[in-house]
Amino acid sequence: MNIAKKTRKRKFKIFLIKVGMISAVILSAFIYGTFQPNFIVEKAYHKQMDDAIQQNNFEWENKLSQMDLQEPSFEFTDNDSFISAIYQCVDYLNLYLTREDRIPKLLVVAQAALESEWGNSYFAEEGNALFGIKTYDLTRPHLKPRNRPNVKWGVASYETKCQSVMGYIHLLNTGSHYEKFREVRKNGGNVYQLADTLFHYSENGNYEKLVKQIMKKLDN
């Protein structure tokens, strides 16, 4: 009888240990998922954020903005994954922007694709620069064109490609050349009308047309 009792106690003790180990694993996963969200958590978040914006649900959008998410990694292997990486980055940055300061994703992708050759240009690969933003302040991080090392300007470089997107958004929201862009956006202009205001962005006379061509391909 004593042997049976001891056996039951030993089995019960082993059971408690297993339960404790499983609970510890679950708790660790919960904590990690809270402070370092995995791709499933972040994918669900991006979907909820899009739904909140489309439904003009300010309360839910505000709750989502309180989540302490990490800047998304910018990984891509082709044009489709490049688009996805841009979208995730814009979703992340939109948490810290008012609705009035946000830039349509379609326009962001089109300009990034055009300026960086879909993320494959020298400036994109070496300096995470997706938008070819010039800087005349050579004390800030920058890269000069490989074939023009003596120019008095450089292309602003960034620690991450997502920070490059942030720099681009900041430029359109504050740059003196983009007052027309902000006016059209304020008055409810569509993404193609916004593209028509970018005549100062490039020296290429067909720049706005090229941007709109990419948007039309992506929009189909």
GROMACS elastic network, one bead per residue, 0.5 to 0.9 nm:
[ bonds ]
;  ai    aj funct       b0    kb
    1     4     6  0.51043   500
    1     5     6  0.63168   500
    1     6     6  0.86891   500
    2     5     6  0.50423   500
    2     6     6  0.61430   500
    2     7     6  0.85269   500
    3     6     6  0.51174   500
    3     7     6  0.61313   500
    3     8     6  0.86606   500
    4     7     6  0.50323   500
    4     8     6  0.62049   500
    4     9     6  0.86037   500
    5     8     6  0.51143   500
    5     9     6  0.61245   500
    5    10     6  0.85343   500
    6     9     6  0.50310   500
    6    10     6  0.60331   500
    6    11     6  0.85386   500
    7    10     6  0.50964   500
    7    11     6  0.61581   500
    7    12     6  0.85220   500
    8    11     6  0.51086   500
    8    12     6  0.60246   500
    8    13     6  0.84899   500
    9    12     6  0.50073   500
    9    13     6  0.60199   500
    9    14     6  0.85656   500
   10    13     6  0.50452   500
   10    14     6  0.62021   500
   10    15     6  0.85433   500
   11    14     6  0.50802   500
   11    15     6  0.60978   500
   11    16     6  0.86914   500
   12    16     6  0.62434   500
   12    17     6  0.86712   500
   13    16     6  0.51317   500
   13    17     6  0.62802   500
   13    18     6  0.87204   500
   14    17     6  0.50793   500
   14    18     6  0.62471   500
   14    19     6  0.86283   500
   15    18     6  0.51812   500
   15    19     6  0.61933   500
   15    20     6  0.85960   500
   16    19     6  0.50225   500
   16    20     6  0.60518   500
   16    21     6  0.85891   500
   17    20     6  0.50300   500
   17    21     6  0.61890   500
   17    22     6  0.86662   500
   18    21     6  0.50805   500
   18    22     6  0.61675   500
   18    23     6  0.84958   500
   19    22     6  0.51886   500
   19    23     6  0.60559   500
   19    24     6  0.85535   500
   20    23     6  0.50762   500
   20    24     6  0.61167   500
   20    25     6  0.86929   500
   21    24     6  0.50887   500
   21    25     6  0.63199   500
   21    26     6  0.87260   500
   22    25     6  0.51317   500
   22    26     6  0.62358   500
   22    27     6  0.85853   500
   23    26     6  0.50940   500
   23    27     6  0.60228   500
   23    28     6  0.84639   500
   24    27     6  0.50842   500
   24    28     6  0.60182   500
   24    29     6  0.85163   500
   25    28     6  0.51029   500
   25    29     6  0.61279   500
   25    30     6  0.85731   500
   26    29     6  0.50933   500
   26    30     6  0.61425   500
   26    31     6  0.86656   500
   27    30     6  0.50177   500
   27    31     6  0.61700   500
   27    32     6  0.85247   500
   28    31     6  0.51515   500
   28    32     6  0.60321   500
   28    33     6  0.83762   500
   29    32     6  0.50969   500
   29    33     6  0.58748   500
   29    34     6  0.84205   500
   30    33     6  0.50700   500
   30    34     6  0.60841   500
   30    35     6  0.87587   500
   31    34     6  0.50627   500
   31    35     6  0.63105   500
   31    36     6  0.80713   500
   32    35     6  0.53912   500
   32    36     6  0.52467   500
   32    37     6  0.68468   500
   32    38     6  0.84013   500
   33    36     6  0.52301   500
   33    38     6  0.60993   500
   33    41     6  0.74423   500
   34    37     6  0.57253   500
   34    38     6  0.88862   500
   34    41     6  0.89077   500
   34    67     6  0.88036   500
   34    68     6  0.82332   500
   34    69     6  0.85867   500
   35    68     6  0.69232   500
   35    69     6  0.72788   500
   35    70     6  0.83110   500
   36    68     6  0.86713   500
   36    69     6  0.71932   500
   36    70     6  0.69319   500
   37    40     6  0.78610   500
   37    41     6  0.56463   500
   37    42     6  0.62057   500
   37    69     6  0.68514   500
   37    70     6  0.76340   500
   38    41     6  0.54099   500
   38    42     6  0.62491   500
   38    43     6  0.85730   500
   39    42     6  0.50051   500
   39    43     6  0.58253   500
   39    44     6  0.84853   500
   40    43     6  0.51008   500
   40    44     6  0.62559   500
   40    45     6  0.85694   500
   41    44     6  0.52694   500
   41    45     6  0.61882   500
   41    46     6  0.88010   500
   42    46     6  0.61583   500
   42    47     6  0.86097   500
   42    69     6  0.80883   500
   42    72     6  0.87163   500
   42    88     6  0.89972   500
   43    46     6  0.52470   500
   43    47     6  0.63563   500
   43    48     6  0.87306   500
   43    88     6  0.87640   500
   44    47     6  0.51618   500
   44    48     6  0.62209   500
   44    49     6  0.86062   500
   45    48     6  0.50784   500
   45    49     6  0.60550   500
   45    50     6  0.86203   500
   45    64     6  0.76088   500
   46    49     6  0.50042   500
   46    50     6  0.61870   500
   46    51     6  0.86167   500
   46    88     6  0.72390   500
   46    91     6  0.66127   500
   46    92     6  0.82865   500
   47    50     6  0.52328   500
   47    51     6  0.62598   500
   47    52     6  0.86652   500
   48    51     6  0.50700   500
   48    52     6  0.60865   500
   48    53     6  0.86473   500
   48    60     6  0.86446   500
   48    61     6  0.83123   500
   48    64     6  0.81284   500
   49    52     6  0.51116   500
   49    53     6  0.62634   500
   49    54     6  0.86461   500
   49    60     6  0.82768   500
   49    61     6  0.63019   500
   49    64     6  0.69804   500
   49    65     6  0.87648   500
   49    91     6  0.75399   500
   50    53     6  0.52439   500
   50    54     6  0.61550   500
   50    55     6  0.85654   500
   50    61     6  0.89849   500
   50    91     6  0.81293   500
   51    54     6  0.51626   500
   51    55     6  0.60463   500
   51    56     6  0.84230   500
   51    57     6  0.82054   500
   51    61     6  0.89219   500
   52    55     6  0.52125   500
   52    56     6  0.59361   500
   52    58     6  0.70975   500
   52    59     6  0.85679   500
   52    60     6  0.62692   500
   52    61     6  0.55360   500
   53    56     6  0.50240   500
   53    57     6  0.62714   500
   53    58     6  0.76056   500
   53    61     6  0.69580   500
   53    99     6  0.89450   500
   54    57     6  0.77356   500
   55    58     6  0.86293   500
   56    59     6  0.88938   500
   56    61     6  0.84149   500
   57    60     6  0.56336   500
   57    61     6  0.61308   500
   57    62     6  0.86000   500
   58    61     6  0.50018   500
   58    62     6  0.59471   500
   58    63     6  0.86165   500
   59    62     6  0.51748   500
   59    63     6  0.64066   500
   59    64     6  0.88357   500
   60    63     6  0.50531   500
   60    64     6  0.62861   500
   60    65     6  0.86427   500
   61    64     6  0.51337   500
   61    65     6  0.62328   500
   61    66     6  0.89439   500
   61    95     6  0.85065   500
   62    65     6  0.50187   500
   62    66     6  0.66570   500
   62    95     6  0.84601   500
   63    66     6  0.53794   500
   63    67     6  0.73048   500
   64    67     6  0.55673   500
   64    95     6  0.80260   500
   65    68     6  0.79678   500
   65    69     6  0.89093   500
   65    94     6  0.87442   500
   65    95     6  0.51919   500
   65    96     6  0.76520   500
   66    69     6  0.87450   500
   66    95     6  0.84333   500
   69    72     6  0.83247   500
   69    92     6  0.79915   500
   70    73     6  0.86798   500
   70    92     6  0.84048   500
   71    74     6  0.89977   500
   71    89     6  0.73673   500
   71    92     6  0.67151   500
   71    93     6  0.84311   500
   71   162     6  0.75963   500
   72    85     6  0.80899   500
   72    88     6  0.67632   500
   72    89     6  0.61895   500
   72    92     6  0.73528   500
   72   162     6  0.76700   500
   73    85     6  0.78094   500
   73    88     6  0.88927   500
   73    89     6  0.82688   500
   73   160     6  0.84625   500
   73   161     6  0.86229   500
   73   162     6  0.79508   500
   74    82     6  0.81501   500
   74    85     6  0.54402   500
   74    86     6  0.76828   500
   74    88     6  0.84975   500
   74    89     6  0.76774   500
   74   160     6  0.78285   500
   74   161     6  0.64990   500
   74   162     6  0.68632   500
   75    81     6  0.74513   500
   75    82     6  0.73847   500
   75    85     6  0.64678   500
   76    79     6  0.76835   500
   76    80     6  0.80207   500
   76    82     6  0.50374   500
   76    83     6  0.84903   500
   76    84     6  0.81968   500
   76    85     6  0.68264   500
   76   119     6  0.85580   500
   77    80     6  0.81539   500
   77    81     6  0.61608   500
   77    82     6  0.71142   500
   78    81     6  0.54953   500
   78    82     6  0.61099   500
   78    83     6  0.87684   500
   78   118     6  0.81475   500
   79    83     6  0.62294   500
   79    84     6  0.86715   500
   79   113     6  0.85020   500
   79   118     6  0.63817   500
   79   119     6  0.86191   500
   80    83     6  0.51869   500
   80    84     6  0.63405   500
   80    85     6  0.87193   500
   81    85     6  0.60547   500
   81    86     6  0.85839   500
   82    85     6  0.51194   500
   82    86     6  0.62990   500
   82    87     6  0.86851   500
   82   109     6  0.85024   500
   82   113     6  0.84889   500
   82   118     6  0.68911   500
   82   119     6  0.72698   500
   83    86     6  0.51735   500
   83    87     6  0.62188   500
   83    88     6  0.87233   500
   83   109     6  0.62620   500
   83   113     6  0.85477   500
   83   118     6  0.86883   500
   84    87     6  0.50895   500
   84    88     6  0.62335   500
   84    89     6  0.86169   500
   85    88     6  0.52233   500
   85    89     6  0.62045   500
   85    90     6  0.86725   500
   85   162     6  0.87301   500
   86    89     6  0.51097   500
   86    90     6  0.61521   500
   86    91     6  0.86118   500
   86   105     6  0.79020   500
   86   108     6  0.76520   500
   86   109     6  0.63744   500
   86   112     6  0.84121   500
   86   161     6  0.88736   500
   86   162     6  0.76926   500
   86   165     6  0.79511   500
   87    90     6  0.51298   500
   87    91     6  0.61513   500
   87    92     6  0.86321   500
   87   105     6  0.63990   500
   87   106     6  0.87437   500
   87   108     6  0.85837   500
   87   109     6  0.77659   500
   88    91     6  0.50903   500
   88    92     6  0.62585   500
   88    93     6  0.87248   500
   89    92     6  0.51118   500
   89    93     6  0.62315   500
   89    94     6  0.85546   500
   89   161     6  0.86993   500
   89   162     6  0.56479   500
   89   163     6  0.87801   500
   89   165     6  0.74901   500
   89   166     6  0.87565   500
   90    93     6  0.50691   500
   90    94     6  0.59296   500
   90    95     6  0.88271   500
   90   102     6  0.87571   500
   90   103     6  0.84503   500
   90   104     6  0.89658   500
   90   105     6  0.69324   500
   90   108     6  0.83284   500
   90   162     6  0.80376   500
   90   165     6  0.74354   500
   90   166     6  0.82341   500
   91    94     6  0.51686   500
   91    95     6  0.69214   500
   91   105     6  0.88203   500
   92    95     6  0.56866   500
   92    96     6  0.78854   500
   93    96     6  0.56607   500
   93    97     6  0.67603   500
   93   102     6  0.88770   500
   93   162     6  0.84345   500
   93   165     6  0.85378   500
   93   166     6  0.69909   500
   94    98     6  0.74079   500
   94    99     6  0.78330   500
   94   101     6  0.86342   500
   94   102     6  0.65233   500
   94   103     6  0.88432   500
   95    98     6  0.80271   500
   97   100     6  0.78720   500
   97   101     6  0.59457   500
   97   102     6  0.63556   500
   98   101     6  0.53419   500
   98   102     6  0.66868   500
   99   102     6  0.54016   500
   99   103     6  0.88413   500
  100   103     6  0.86058   500
  100   185     6  0.80636   500
  100   186     6  0.72289   500
  101   169     6  0.81546   500
  101   170     6  0.88070   500
  101   172     6  0.89832   500
  101   173     6  0.64749   500
  101   182     6  0.85770   500
  102   105     6  0.88462   500
  102   169     6  0.76242   500
  102   173     6  0.85744   500
  103   106     6  0.85641   500
  103   107     6  0.72233   500
  103   108     6  0.69199   500
  103   169     6  0.68445   500
  103   172     6  0.84833   500
  103   173     6  0.88838   500
  103   185     6  0.87956   500
  103   191     6  0.89428   500
  104   107     6  0.55007   500
  104   108     6  0.64850   500
  104   109     6  0.88994   500
  104   190     6  0.89977   500
  104   191     6  0.66876   500
  105   108     6  0.50015   500
  105   109     6  0.61415   500
  105   110     6  0.85165   500
  106   109     6  0.53176   500
  106   110     6  0.61567   500
  106   111     6  0.87253   500
  106   191     6  0.75174   500
  106   215     6  0.62599   500
  106   218     6  0.76696   500
  106   219     6  0.78830   500
  107   110     6  0.50937   500
  107   111     6  0.61735   500
  107   112     6  0.84399   500
  107   191     6  0.66108   500
  107   192     6  0.82906   500
  107   194     6  0.83161   500
  107   195     6  0.72479   500
  107   211     6  0.77021   500
  107   212     6  0.83941   500
  107   215     6  0.68770   500
  108   111     6  0.54612   500
  108   112     6  0.60688   500
  108   113     6  0.85197   500
  108   165     6  0.79333   500
  108   168     6  0.85107   500
  108   169     6  0.84870   500
  109   112     6  0.50791   500
  109   113     6  0.59416   500
  109   114     6  0.84848   500
  109   118     6  0.89187   500
  109   214     6  0.87921   500
  109   215     6  0.81397   500
  110   113     6  0.51954   500
  110   114     6  0.61598   500
  110   115     6  0.85494   500
  110   210     6  0.88451   500
  110   211     6  0.57701   500
  110   212     6  0.77319   500
  110   213     6  0.86382   500
  110   214     6  0.56265   500
  110   215     6  0.57576   500
  110   218     6  0.82825   500
  111   114     6  0.50505   500
  111   115     6  0.58441   500
  111   116     6  0.82050   500
  111   130     6  0.83313   500
  111   131     6  0.67167   500
  111   211     6  0.62186   500
  111   214     6  0.84905   500
  112   115     6  0.52474   500
  112   116     6  0.57376   500
  112   117     6  0.77122   500
  112   118     6  0.67735   500
  112   119     6  0.74932   500
  112   130     6  0.52429   500
  112   131     6  0.54003   500
  112   132     6  0.86595   500
  112   165     6  0.83863   500
  113   116     6  0.54981   500
  113   117     6  0.53004   500
  113   119     6  0.67032   500
  113   130     6  0.77229   500
  113   131     6  0.84282   500
  113   211     6  0.89874   500
  113   214     6  0.82423   500
  114   117     6  0.55011   500
  114   118     6  0.67884   500
  114   130     6  0.88514   500
  114   131     6  0.81791   500
  114   210     6  0.78953   500
  114   211     6  0.71063   500
  114   214     6  0.80225   500
  115   118     6  0.77718   500
  115   119     6  0.84286   500
  115   121     6  0.82312   500
  115   124     6  0.89968   500
  115   129     6  0.89002   500
  115   130     6  0.62478   500
  115   131     6  0.51378   500
  115   132     6  0.58932   500
  116   120     6  0.61216   500
  116   121     6  0.50760   500
  116   122     6  0.80965   500
  116   123     6  0.72634   500
  116   124     6  0.58969   500
  116   125     6  0.89320   500
  116   129     6  0.74018   500
  116   131     6  0.63628   500
  116   132     6  0.72160   500
  117   120     6  0.53539   500
  117   121     6  0.55418   500
  117   124     6  0.85268   500
  117   130     6  0.85580   500
  118   121     6  0.76436   500
  118   124     6  0.88819   500
  118   130     6  0.83388   500
  119   122     6  0.88514   500
  119   123     6  0.87828   500
  119   124     6  0.55699   500
  119   125     6  0.70431   500
  119   128     6  0.84407   500
  119   129     6  0.85330   500
  119   130     6  0.64781   500
  120   123     6  0.82762   500
  120   124     6  0.61618   500
  120   125     6  0.62098   500
  121   124     6  0.51418   500
  121   125     6  0.61409   500
  121   126     6  0.84396   500
  121   129     6  0.87848   500
  121   130     6  0.83639   500
  122   125     6  0.53131   500
  122   126     6  0.58828   500
  122   127     6  0.78324   500
  122   129     6  0.88145   500
  122   145     6  0.86466   500
  122   146     6  0.86692   500
  123   126     6  0.53640   500
  123   127     6  0.51996   500
  123   128     6  0.65092   500
  123   129     6  0.53742   500
  123   130     6  0.73361   500
  123   132     6  0.74645   500
  123   143     6  0.70207   500
  123   144     6  0.86872   500
  123   145     6  0.82928   500
  123   155     6  0.74267   500
  123   156     6  0.87971   500
  123   157     6  0.76035   500
  124   127     6  0.54936   500
  124   130     6  0.53080   500
  124   131     6  0.83760   500
  124   132     6  0.85333   500
  124   157     6  0.84072   500
  124   161     6  0.78096   500
  125   128     6  0.57455   500
  125   129     6  0.76432   500
  125   130     6  0.89357   500
  126   129     6  0.79369   500
  126   143     6  0.82288   500
  126   157     6  0.82169   500
  127   130     6  0.86586   500
  127   141     6  0.86114   500
  127   142     6  0.73376   500
  127   143     6  0.68863   500
  127   155     6  0.85382   500
  127   156     6  0.77151   500
  127   158     6  0.58514   500
  127   159     6  0.74667   500
  127   160     6  0.82325   500
  127   161     6  0.83599   500
  128   156     6  0.89743   500
  128   157     6  0.59826   500
  128   158     6  0.54931   500
  128   159     6  0.67850   500
  128   160     6  0.57116   500
  128   162     6  0.83253   500
  128   163     6  0.82940   500
  128   164     6  0.65976   500
  129   132     6  0.61704   500
  129   133     6  0.76424   500
  129   155     6  0.74909   500
  129   156     6  0.66970   500
  129   157     6  0.53216   500
  129   158     6  0.64259   500
  129   160     6  0.84350   500
  129   161     6  0.64980   500
  129   163     6  0.87892   500
  129   164     6  0.56477   500
  129   165     6  0.84592   500
  130   133     6  0.82983   500
  130   161     6  0.68715   500
  130   164     6  0.62197   500
  130   165     6  0.72361   500
  130   168     6  0.86475   500
  131   155     6  0.89633   500
  131   164     6  0.72732   500
  131   165     6  0.77069   500
  131   167     6  0.87727   500
  131   168     6  0.66811   500
  132   155     6  0.58680   500
  132   156     6  0.73451   500
  133   154     6  0.84164   500
  133   155     6  0.55112   500
  133   156     6  0.57932   500
  133   157     6  0.86327   500
  133   164     6  0.89937   500
  133   167     6  0.83600   500
  133   168     6  0.74686   500
  133   171     6  0.86324   500
  133   201     6  0.88094   500
  134   142     6  0.86001   500
  134   153     6  0.66945   500
  134   154     6  0.56375   500
  134   156     6  0.58988   500
  135   138     6  0.69833   500
  135   140     6  0.81740   500
  135   142     6  0.75577   500
  135   153     6  0.57097   500
  135   154     6  0.54245   500
  135   155     6  0.58742   500
  135   156     6  0.58053   500
  136   139     6  0.87657   500
  136   140     6  0.89933   500
  136   152     6  0.66710   500
  136   154     6  0.65300   500
  136   155     6  0.87000   500
  137   140     6  0.60459   500
  137   141     6  0.88925   500
  137   142     6  0.88568   500
  137   152     6  0.89636   500
  137   153     6  0.72894   500
  137   154     6  0.81446   500
  138   141     6  0.72282   500
  138   142     6  0.69461   500
  138   152     6  0.79669   500
  138   153     6  0.67655   500
  138   154     6  0.69354   500
  138   156     6  0.89962   500
  139   142     6  0.83036   500
  140   156     6  0.75069   500
  140   157     6  0.84039   500
  141   154     6  0.87414   500
  141   155     6  0.85252   500
  141   156     6  0.60580   500
  141   157     6  0.54217   500
  141   158     6  0.70709   500
  142   153     6  0.86271   500
  142   154     6  0.54325   500
  142   155     6  0.52274   500
  142   158     6  0.80040   500
  143   146     6  0.84714   500
  143   153     6  0.87584   500
  143   154     6  0.52596   500
  143   155     6  0.52154   500
  143   156     6  0.65625   500
  143   157     6  0.64869   500
  144   147     6  0.84303   500
  144   148     6  0.68836   500
  144   149     6  0.57435   500
  144   150     6  0.81020   500
  144   151     6  0.73710   500
  144   152     6  0.88187   500
  144   153     6  0.70736   500
  144   155     6  0.61880   500
  144   156     6  0.89696   500
  145   148     6  0.50881   500
  145   149     6  0.60150   500
  145   150     6  0.89128   500
  145   151     6  0.82413   500
  145   154     6  0.73247   500
  145   155     6  0.79377   500
  146   149     6  0.59894   500
  147   150     6  0.89859   500
  148   151     6  0.60034   500
  149   152     6  0.87315   500
  150   153     6  0.86095   500
  151   154     6  0.75053   500
  154   157     6  0.87759   500
  156   164     6  0.85004   500
  156   167     6  0.89915   500
  157   160     6  0.86875   500
  157   164     6  0.74522   500
  158   161     6  0.67554   500
  158   162     6  0.85833   500
  158   163     6  0.61718   500
  158   164     6  0.59144   500
  158   167     6  0.87871   500
  159   162     6  0.85872   500
  159   163     6  0.68640   500
  159   164     6  0.82136   500
  160   163     6  0.52728   500
  160   164     6  0.66851   500
  161   165     6  0.65647   500
  161   166     6  0.88005   500
  162   165     6  0.50608   500
  162   166     6  0.64367   500
  162   167     6  0.87635   500
  163   167     6  0.62106   500
  163   168     6  0.86633   500
  164   168     6  0.63041   500
  164   169     6  0.87191   500
  165   168     6  0.50878   500
  165   169     6  0.62638   500
  165   170     6  0.85988   500
  166   169     6  0.51496   500
  166   170     6  0.61315   500
  166   171     6  0.86024   500
  167   170     6  0.50680   500
  167   171     6  0.61679   500
  167   172     6  0.88529   500
  168   171     6  0.50486   500
  168   172     6  0.64391   500
  168   173     6  0.86388   500
  169   172     6  0.53334   500
  169   173     6  0.61637   500
  169   174     6  0.86625   500
  170   173     6  0.50601   500
  170   174     6  0.60319   500
  170   175     6  0.78132   500
  171   174     6  0.53826   500
  171   175     6  0.50835   500
  171   176     6  0.88140   500
  171   178     6  0.80853   500
  172   175     6  0.56995   500
  172   176     6  0.86175   500
  172   177     6  0.82336   500
  172   178     6  0.57383   500
  172   179     6  0.82415   500
  172   181     6  0.74526   500
  172   182     6  0.76363   500
  173   176     6  0.89871   500
  173   178     6  0.73887   500
  173   179     6  0.82326   500
  173   181     6  0.85679   500
  173   182     6  0.69060   500
  174   177     6  0.86980   500
  174   178     6  0.74429   500
  174   179     6  0.80314   500
  174   182     6  0.89345   500
  175   178     6  0.55426   500
  175   179     6  0.72625   500
  176   179     6  0.58737   500
  177   180     6  0.76990   500
  177   181     6  0.85415   500
  177   198     6  0.84464   500
  177   199     6  0.88596   500
  177   200     6  0.62209   500
  177   201     6  0.80140   500
  178   181     6  0.50139   500
  178   182     6  0.64492   500
  178   183     6  0.86727   500
  178   197     6  0.73699   500
  178   198     6  0.72275   500
  178   200     6  0.77353   500
  178   201     6  0.86141   500
  179   182     6  0.51576   500
  179   183     6  0.61665   500
  179   184     6  0.86965   500
  179   197     6  0.88633   500
  180   184     6  0.61433   500
  180   185     6  0.84972   500
  180   194     6  0.85563   500
  180   197     6  0.61041   500
  180   198     6  0.85790   500
  181   184     6  0.53057   500
  181   185     6  0.61754   500
  181   186     6  0.85967   500
  181   193     6  0.86345   500
  181   194     6  0.57450   500
  181   195     6  0.80245   500
  181   196     6  0.83659   500
  181   197     6  0.53553   500
  181   198     6  0.71913   500
  182   185     6  0.50353   500
  182   186     6  0.60163   500
  182   187     6  0.85914   500
  182   194     6  0.84052   500
  183   186     6  0.50965   500
  183   187     6  0.62748   500
  183   188     6  0.88010   500
  183   189     6  0.86966   500
  184   187     6  0.51461   500
  184   188     6  0.64162   500
  184   189     6  0.51385   500
  184   190     6  0.82621   500
  184   193     6  0.73196   500
  184   194     6  0.63984   500
  184   197     6  0.81965   500
  185   188     6  0.51963   500
  185   189     6  0.52255   500
  185   190     6  0.75482   500
  185   191     6  0.85324   500
  185   193     6  0.86497   500
  185   194     6  0.67631   500
  186   189     6  0.74190   500
  189   192     6  0.79992   500
  189   193     6  0.57719   500
  189   194     6  0.64907   500
  190   193     6  0.53240   500
  190   194     6  0.63179   500
  190   195     6  0.88242   500
  191   195     6  0.62806   500
  191   196     6  0.88332   500
  191   212     6  0.88448   500
  191   215     6  0.87994   500
  192   196     6  0.64578   500
  192   211     6  0.88623   500
  192   212     6  0.64084   500
  192   215     6  0.81758   500
  193   196     6  0.51372   500
  193   197     6  0.70176   500
  194   197     6  0.55001   500
  194   198     6  0.73600   500
  195   198     6  0.55745   500
  195   199     6  0.84507   500
  195   208     6  0.57580   500
  195   209     6  0.82337   500
  195   211     6  0.68666   500
  195   212     6  0.67021   500
  196   199     6  0.69551   500
  196   208     6  0.55582   500
  196   209     6  0.78856   500
  196   211     6  0.89976   500
  196   212     6  0.83720   500
  197   200     6  0.78880   500
  197   201     6  0.89521   500
  197   208     6  0.76860   500
  198   201     6  0.53353   500
  198   202     6  0.78356   500
  198   207     6  0.77256   500
  198   208     6  0.61495   500
  199   202     6  0.66468   500
  199   203     6  0.80736   500
  199   204     6  0.85120   500
  199   205     6  0.75461   500
  199   206     6  0.86200   500
  199   207     6  0.69538   500
  199   208     6  0.64597   500
  200   203     6  0.72647   500
  201   204     6  0.86480   500
  201   207     6  0.79276   500
  201   208     6  0.88548   500
  202   205     6  0.75993   500
  202   206     6  0.89101   500
  202   207     6  0.63929   500
  202   208     6  0.88547   500
  203   206     6  0.87095   500
  203   207     6  0.77688   500
  204   207     6  0.52589   500
  204   208     6  0.87423   500
  205   208     6  0.78728   500
  205   209     6  0.87028   500
  206   209     6  0.52957   500
  206   210     6  0.62120   500
  206   211     6  0.87898   500
  207   210     6  0.51278   500
  207   211     6  0.62674   500
  207   212     6  0.86852   500
  208   211     6  0.51504   500
  208   212     6  0.62426   500
  208   213     6  0.86395   500
  209   212     6  0.51642   500
  209   213     6  0.61575   500
  209   214     6  0.88263   500
  210   213     6  0.50644   500
  210   214     6  0.64749   500
  210   215     6  0.87516   500
  211   214     6  0.53639   500
  211   215     6  0.63495   500
  211   216     6  0.87861   500
  212   216     6  0.60780   500
  212   217     6  0.86346   500
  213   216     6  0.52098   500
  213   217     6  0.64190   500
  213   218     6  0.87828   500
  214   217     6  0.52041   500
  214   218     6  0.62895   500
  214   219     6  0.85088   500
  215   218     6  0.50719   500
  215   219     6  0.58311   500
  215   220     6  0.86517   500
  216   220     6  0.62831   500
  217   220     6  0.55760   500
